[in-house]
């Protein structure tokens, strides 16, 4: 089920541009269908995944290849 688009990410009550495994726990704000809500349609403990398009992967390869770790590439693939 698609639940929304990430609008912001916070760590320690401060907005950050990205979160990585080393960031620890983060909070995300999702925009999308207001009828979908945490606790009703999904739980805090549910695993959320991103939908990554082929175009997005190509841009990552072209512009950010050196910034993405081998583990992250394995996850993307």
C-alpha positions as CSV (number, residue, x, y, z in Angstrom):
1,X,0.0,0.0,0.0
2,X,1.4,3.4,-0.9
3,X,1.0,5.6,2.2
4,X,2.6,8.9,1.1
5,X,5.6,10.9,0.2
6,X,8.4,11.9,2.7
7,X,8.1,15.6,3.3
8,X,10.7,15.9,6.1
9,X,13.0,13.9,8.3
10,X,14.1,14.7,11.8
11,X,16.7,13.4,14.2
12,X,16.9,14.7,17.7
13,X,14.2,17.2,16.9
14,X,16.2,18.8,14.1
15,X,15.4,18.6,10.4
16,X,17.9,16.7,8.4
17,X,18.3,16.2,4.6
18,X,18.8,12.5,4.7
19,X,18.9,9.5,7.0
20,X,21.3,6.6,6.9
21,X,21.6,3.5,9.0
22,X,24.1,5.4,11.2
23,X,21.6,8.1,11.9
24,X,19.8,5.9,14.3
25,X,16.1,6.5,14.9
26,X,14.5,9.3,12.9
27,X,11.0,10.7,12.6
28,X,9.5,11.2,9.1
29,X,6.6,13.4,8.1
30,X,4.5,11.9,5.3
31,X,2.3,13.8,2.9
32,X,-0.4,12.2,0.9
33,X,-3.9,10.8,1.5
34,X,-5.1,12.4,4.8
35,X,-7.4,9.3,5.3
36,X,-4.3,7.1,5.9
37,X,-3.0,7.4,9.4
38,X,-0.3,5.9,11.7
39,X,-1.8,3.5,14.2
40,X,-4.8,2.7,12.0
41,X,-3.4,1.8,8.5
42,X,0.2,1.1,9.6
43,X,2.1,0.9,12.9
44,X,5.4,2.5,14.1
45,X,6.9,-1.0,14.0
46,X,6.0,-1.7,10.4
47,X,8.8,-1.7,7.8
48,X,8.4,1.1,5.3
49,X,10.2,1.0,2.0
50,X,10.7,3.6,-0.8
51,X,9.5,3.2,-4.3
52,X,12.6,4.1,-6.4
53,X,12.1,4.5,-10.2
54,X,14.6,3.5,-12.8
55,X,15.1,7.2,-13.6
56,X,15.9,7.9,-9.9
57,X,18.5,5.0,-9.9
58,X,20.1,6.4,-13.1
59,X,20.4,9.9,-11.5
60,X,21.9,8.3,-8.4
61,X,24.5,6.5,-10.5
62,X,25.3,9.6,-12.6
63,X,25.4,12.3,-9.8
64,X,25.9,10.5,-6.5
65,X,27.8,7.3,-7.2
66,X,30.6,8.0,-4.7
67,X,28.1,9.0,-2.0
68,X,26.2,5.7,-2.0
69,X,27.8,2.9,0.0
70,X,28.1,-0.7,-1.3
71,X,25.5,-1.7,1.2
72,X,23.1,1.0,0.0
73,X,23.7,-0.1,-3.6
74,X,22.8,-3.6,-2.7
75,X,19.6,-2.4,-1.1
76,X,18.7,-0.3,-4.1
77,X,19.3,-3.2,-6.5
